[in-house]
Amino acid sequence: MGIPWDPHPRDPQNPIPGTTGNPGTPSPGTPGTTGTPQPRDHRDPPGYPRAPRRRSAAPGRWLSAAPPALRELRELRARTGQPVLRCREALERAGGDLRQAEAWLEAESRRRGWARAAAPGAARAREGLVGVLSEGPAAVMVEVNCETDFVARTPDFQQLVEMAARGVLGHCQGASGTKVGCQGGSGLPGGLLGVLGDEHLALAMGRLGERLALRRAGWLRAPPGGFIATYAHGWVPPGPAVAMGTYGALVACGGPGPGPPPAELRELGRRVAQHVVGMAPTALGTPEDELGGDSETRLLAQGTLMEPGVPLGRYLRDRGGLRVWDFLRFQCGGEAE
């Protein structure tokens, strides 16, 4: 076999490229000289110099050097949550003044919201969330609709649902009766129309870009010594005081005696609320009702998921005597219960 070809032949007398004569005589490109260092080959000796590397600028340098207009655009976007192009237009109209730009955005969002609400042939709001909120012996439930599931998952829309639930709860605390259910956004009677108000709904529609509707609201108040069991089912993770999902239920419960019910009965009441969501009853029934079939619509006559073959009324009676007085169920986009 022949000797392999070496693209970098070495002189036995000069093992370091770029040198001549005596190996100890320095020349440009070797250690100890002022010549330009050459890139090190993977076969070069360890003492051979490397070419200097350029250092990139620190990332923060470019962010801190952003022009004032860009900083104002970021701040306005963070304040309002509006699209970047609309924020840029607002700053241009306001001459860079943040307060004036924010006021223009609010007015423009309200105008766009009214136009969207009145547009003929606009998509009907069928998606959305059910919000459930309890306080003391009362609990409220609202359904707020939007056009797409994407908007329903945004923090802005969920904040709207929370505002609606808190507004209904404020009305409930000053109202009489033990059960109220209200249908139809602007048809909500009395003070419920002020829960969100047409102006606030129009502003939210302009910001989110979809038609929104406060479709219905309802609340339950338990008799003295009772409590309201609540449950919300869906994809919104638990956390805030207002539970949210695509289904919700309120159940007015009480213990066998006049005193406050123990924790075990409260947990049993929560399971009854889950049963209401899953089985969709339309009437209450009585604890003496016999077990119905698969099409049974009376709550206390339906079979329980916890013990199949036993009607719910008998199941509750045998486990501490939990009493159920009333219930309310919402399904987002479904028919009125």
C-alpha positions in Angstrom: 0.0 0.0 0.0 1.2 3.6 -0.7 1.6 6.3 2.0 -1.6 8.2 2.6 -1.6 11.7 1.3 -1.3 14.4 4.0 -2.8 17.8 3.2 -0.6 19.3 5.9 2.8 17.7 5.6 5.3 18.1 8.4 9.0 18.8 8.0 10.8 16.6 10.6 13.0 19.6 11.3 10.0 22.0 11.5 7.1 20.3 13.4 5.2 23.5 13.8 3.8 25.0 10.5 4.8 28.6 9.8 8.3 28.2 11.1 11.6 28.0 9.2 15.1 26.9 10.0 15.7 26.0 13.6 12.6 24.7 15.4 13.3 27.0 18.3 13.4 30.1 16.2 10.1 32.0 16.5 8.3 33.3 13.4 4.9 35.0 12.8 2.1 32.8 14.0 4.0 30.9 16.7 3.8 31.4 20.5 5.8 34.4 21.7 5.5 36.4 18.4 3.3 39.4 17.4 2.1 37.7 14.2 -1.5 36.9 13.5 -2.5 33.5 15.2 -3.6 30.8 12.8 -6.6 28.5 13.5 -5.5 25.4 15.2 -5.8 22.2 13.2 -7.1 19.1 15.1 -3.6 17.6 14.7 -1.6 20.6 15.9 0.4 20.3 19.1 -1.3 21.5 22.4 0.7 24.6 22.6 -0.4 26.0 19.2 -2.5 29.2 19.6 -6.1 29.5 18.7 -7.8 32.3 16.8 -9.5 34.8 19.1 -13.3 34.5 19.4 -15.8 37.4 19.1 -18.1 37.9 22.0 -21.7 38.7 21.3 -23.4 41.5 23.1 -25.4 40.8 26.2 -29.2 40.2 25.5 -30.3 42.9 27.8 -28.3 45.5 25.9 -30.7 45.4 22.9 -33.9 45.3 25.1 -32.8 48.4 27.1 -31.9 50.2 23.9 -35.5 49.9 22.6 -36.8 53.2 21.3 -39.3 55.1 23.4 -42.2 54.3 21.0 -41.6 50.6 21.3 -41.6 50.8 25.1 -44.9 52.8 25.1 -46.4 50.2 22.7 -45.5 47.4 25.1 -46.9 49.2 28.1 -50.2 50.0 26.4 -50.5 46.4 25.2 -49.9 45.1 28.8 -52.5 47.6 30.2 -55.3 46.9 27.8 -54.7 43.5 26.3 -55.5 44.9 22.8 -53.9 43.7 19.6 -50.6 45.3 18.7 -51.8 47.0 15.5 -54.7 48.6 17.4 -52.4 49.8 20.2 -50.1 51.3 17.6 -53.0 53.1 15.9 -54.1 54.4 19.3 -50.6 55.8 20.1 -50.4 57.4 16.6 -53.8 59.1 17.1 -52.8 60.2 20.6 -49.4 61.5 19.7 -47.7 59.0 22.0 -49.8 59.9 25.1 -50.6 56.7 27.0 -53.7 58.0 28.8 -55.2 59.4 25.6 -54.4 56.2 23.7 -56.0 54.0 26.4 -59.1 56.2 26.4 -59.3 55.9 22.6 -59.0 52.1 22.8 -61.8 51.9 25.3 -64.1 54.0 23.2 -63.2 52.1 20.0 -63.7 48.8 21.6 -67.2 49.9 22.8 -68.0 51.1 19.3 -66.8 47.8 17.7 -68.8 45.8 20.3 -72.0 47.6 19.5 -71.4 47.1 15.8 -70.8 43.4 16.3 -73.9 42.9 18.4 -76.1 44.6 15.8 -74.5 43.0 12.8 -77.0 41.0 10.8 -76.1 37.3 10.4 -73.5 37.3 13.1 -72.6 34.0 14.6 -74.7 33.0 17.6 -72.9 32.8 20.9 -73.1 29.1 21.8 -69.8 28.4 23.6 -68.8 29.8 26.9 -68.7 29.0 30.6 -71.0 28.4 33.6 -69.8 30.1 36.8 -70.7 28.9 40.3 -70.2 31.0 43.5 -71.4 30.3 47.0 -71.4 32.5 50.1 -73.1 31.5 53.4 -76.5 29.9 52.9 -76.8 31.1 49.3 -75.1 30.3 46.0 -75.4 31.7 42.4 -74.9 30.3 39.0 -74.5 32.2 35.7 -74.0 31.2 32.0 -72.0 33.6 29.8 -71.7 32.7 26.2 -69.3 33.5 23.4 -68.8 32.3 19.8 -65.7 30.1 20.1 -64.1 27.8 22.6 -60.8 29.8 22.1 -62.3 32.9 23.6 -63.8 31.0 26.5 -60.3 29.9 27.5 -58.9 33.4 27.7 -58.4 35.1 31.1 -60.4 38.1 29.9 -63.5 36.0 29.3 -63.2 34.1 32.6 -62.9 37.4 34.4 -66.2 38.4 32.8 -67.8 35.3 34.1 -66.5 36.0 37.6 -67.8 39.6 37.5 -71.3 38.2 36.4 -71.4 35.7 39.3 -70.4 38.3 41.9 -72.9 40.7 40.6 -75.7 38.2 40.8 -74.6 37.2 44.3 -74.9 40.9 45.3 -78.4 41.0 44.0 -79.3 37.7 45.7 -78.2 38.9 49.1 -80.8 41.7 49.0 -83.6 39.8 47.4 -86.5 37.7 48.9 -87.4 34.1 48.2 -85.3 31.0 48.0 -85.0 30.3 44.3 -84.7 32.5 41.2 -83.9 31.6 37.6 -83.6 34.3 34.9 -83.5 33.8 31.2 -82.2 35.9 28.4 -79.4 38.6 28.6 -81.3 41.9 28.4 -84.5 40.3 29.7 -83.1 39.7 33.1 -85.5 41.3 35.5 -84.8 43.9 38.2 -81.3 44.5 39.2 -79.8 41.6 37.4 -79.6 43.7 34.2 -77.0 45.8 36.0 -74.8 42.7 36.7 -72.7 43.5 33.6 -74.7 46.2 31.8 -74.9 46.7 28.1 -72.0 49.1 28.1 -69.7 46.6 29.7 -70.8 43.8 27.4 -70.2 46.0 24.4 -66.7 46.9 25.7 -65.8 43.2 26.2 -67.1 42.3 22.8 -64.9 44.9 21.2 -61.9 43.7 23.0 -62.4 40.0 22.5 -63.7 40.3 18.9 -66.8 38.1 19.4 -70.5 38.4 20.3 -71.0 37.8 24.0 -74.2 37.2 26.0 -75.2 36.8 29.7 -77.7 34.1 28.8 -79.1 33.2 32.2 -78.5 33.5 35.9 -80.0 31.8 39.0 -79.5 31.4 42.7 -80.6 29.2 45.6 -80.9 30.1 49.3 -81.1 27.3 51.9 -83.5 27.4 54.8 -82.0 28.1 58.3 -79.6 25.4 59.2 -79.2 24.3 55.6 -76.5 24.8 53.0 -76.0 24.9 49.2 -73.9 22.2 47.7 -72.2 23.2 44.5 -70.4 21.6 41.6 -68.9 22.8 38.3 -67.7 20.3 35.7 -65.4 21.1 32.8 -61.9 21.9 31.7 -61.3 25.0 33.9 -58.9 24.0 36.7 -60.1 24.7 40.2 -58.6 27.7 42.0 -60.6 30.9 42.0 -63.6 31.5 44.3 -65.9 31.3 41.2 -65.8 27.7 40.0 -66.2 27.4 36.2 -67.0 24.7 33.7 -69.4 23.7 31.0 -71.9 22.3 33.5 -72.9 23.5 36.9 -75.4 22.5 39.7 -76.7 24.0 42.9 -78.5 21.7 45.5 -80.2 23.1 48.6 -79.5 20.5 51.4 -79.9 20.2 55.1 -79.2 17.7 57.9 -81.9 15.7 59.9 -81.7 18.2 62.8 -81.9 21.9 63.2 -78.1 22.4 63.8 -75.4 22.8 61.2 -74.7 19.6 59.2 -71.4 17.9 59.8 -68.6 17.7 57.2 -69.7 14.2 56.1 -73.1 15.4 55.1 -71.6 18.4 53.2 -69.4 16.0 51.2 -72.5 13.9 50.5 -74.3 17.0 49.3 -71.4 17.7 46.9 -71.9 14.2 45.5 -75.6 14.9 45.0 -74.6 18.0 43.0 -72.4 15.8 40.9 -75.3 13.4 40.4 -77.5 16.3 39.2 -74.9 17.3 36.6 -74.5 13.7 35.3 -78.1 12.5 35.4 -79.9 15.7 34.5 -83.1 15.4 36.5 -85.9 17.8 35.9 -88.0 17.3 39.1 -87.2 16.7 42.8 -89.5 13.8 43.8 -89.8 12.5 47.4 -87.6 10.3 49.6 -90.2 7.5 49.5 -90.1 7.2 45.7 -89.2 3.8 44.3 -86.4 3.3 41.9 -87.2 4.5 38.4 -85.9 3.3 35.1 -83.2 4.7 32.8 -85.6 7.5 31.7 -86.5 8.6 35.2 -86.3 12.4 35.6 -87.1 12.7 39.4 -83.9 13.3 41.3 -84.8 11.2 44.4 -86.1 8.3 42.3 -83.0 8.0 40.1 -80.5 5.2 40.8 -77.3 6.4 42.4 -73.8 6.0 40.9 -72.6 5.3 44.4 -74.9 2.3 44.9 -76.6 1.0 41.8 -80.1 -0.4 42.4 -80.9 2.0 45.3 -82.9 5.2 44.7 -81.1 8.4 45.7 -83.8 9.3 48.3 -83.3 6.0 50.2 -79.5 6.2 49.9 -79.4 9.6 51.5 -81.8 8.6 54.3 -79.6 5.6 55.2 -76.5 7.6 55.3 -77.1 10.3 57.9 -80.5 11.6 56.7 -79.4 14.3 54.3 -82.4 16.2 53.1 -82.7 17.8 49.6 -85.1 20.7 49.1 -84.3 22.0 45.7 -81.7 22.1 42.9 -80.7 24.0 39.8 -78.7 22.8 36.8 -77.1 24.6 33.9 -75.5 23.2 30.8 -73.6 25.7 28.7 -75.4 26.1 25.4 -78.2 23.7 26.4 -81.9 24.2 26.8 -83.2 25.9 29.9 -83.9 23.6 32.8 
